[in-house]
Amino acid sequence: MRPLTALTMTLCLAFAGPAAAVTVTAGQAEARDVARAANCTPTKLEAVSYNPGRQGQTVFKVSCSEDKDAFVLVQCRGRTCALLR
């Protein structure tokens, strides 16, 4: 019984990793569009937090080209994104 449990856990983790990456990647284009609407020309985009699940959400930090230290935070739930800061 224990080897079956270990195998099940390994398979679950193997499938969760790529699914999480696909979800984070799916919102990047929308996050860049929201940043542009906030007068920020996006240069670098990084995921600050990711909460998987049925109502999963990702918060992106989008660096702006106008100023070295300028950035905006964009929250995406699925493909719907909104400006946080």
Backbone hydrogen bonds, N-H to C=O, Kabsch-Sander energy under -0.5 kcal/mol:
donor,donor_aa,acceptor,acceptor_aa,energy
5,T,1,M,-1.8
6,A,2,R,-2.4
7,L,3,P,-2.3
8,T,4,L,-2.3
9,M,5,T,-2.3
10,T,6,A,-2.2
11,L,7,L,-2.3
12,C,8,T,-2.3
13,L,9,M,-2.3
14,A,10,T,-2.1
15,F,11,L,-2.0
16,A,12,C,-1.8
17,G,13,L,-1.7
19,A,15,F,-1.2
20,A,16,A,-2.2
21,A,17,G,-1.9
22,V,18,P,-2.2
23,T,19,A,-2.0
24,V,20,A,-2.2
25,T,21,A,-2.4
26,A,22,V,-2.0
27,G,23,T,-0.9
27,G,24,V,-0.5
28,Q,25,T,-1.1
29,A,25,T,-0.5
31,A,27,G,-2.3
32,R,28,Q,-2.2
33,D,29,A,-1.9
34,V,30,E,-2.1
35,A,31,A,-2.0
36,R,32,R,-2.3
37,A,33,D,-1.9
38,A,34,V,-0.9
38,A,35,A,-0.6
39,N,36,R,-1.6
40,C,35,A,-1.9
43,T,63,S,-2.3
44,K,63,S,-0.6
46,E,61,K,-2.0
48,V,46,E,-0.6
48,V,59,V,-3.1
49,S,59,V,-1.4
51,N,57,Q,-3.0
56,G,53,G,-1.3
57,Q,51,N,-1.7
58,T,76,C,-2.7
59,V,49,S,-2.5
60,F,58,T,-0.5
60,F,74,V,-3.2
61,K,46,E,-3.0
62,V,60,F,-0.6
62,V,72,V,-3.0
63,S,44,K,-2.9
63,S,61,K,-0.6
64,C,70,A,-2.3
65,S,41,T,-1.9
70,A,67,D,-0.8
72,V,62,V,-2.2
74,V,60,F,-2.5
75,Q,82,A,-2.8
76,C,58,T,-3.4
76,C,74,V,-0.5
77,R,80,T,-2.9
78,G,56,G,-0.6
78,G,76,C,-0.6
79,R,77,R,-0.5
80,T,77,R,-1.8
81,C,79,R,-0.6
82,A,75,Q,-2.5
84,L,73,L,-3.6
85,R,73,L,-1.4
